[in-house]
Amino acid sequence: MARTAGDTLDVFTMIDIFKYVIYGIAAAFFVYGILLMVEGFFT
């Protein structure tokens, strides 16, 4: 823990952004799957 607070803050911010990106991709695939399923039902 010899680093400055700025480095630690940057690391945590990167992890937070990475987490949001993963959640966003997962949600996009989830919505895409639902749309494909609904489209399959109606055709």
Secondary structure, 3 states (H helix, E strand, C coil): CCCCHHHHHHHHHHHHHHHHHHHHHHHHHHHHHHHHHHHHHHC
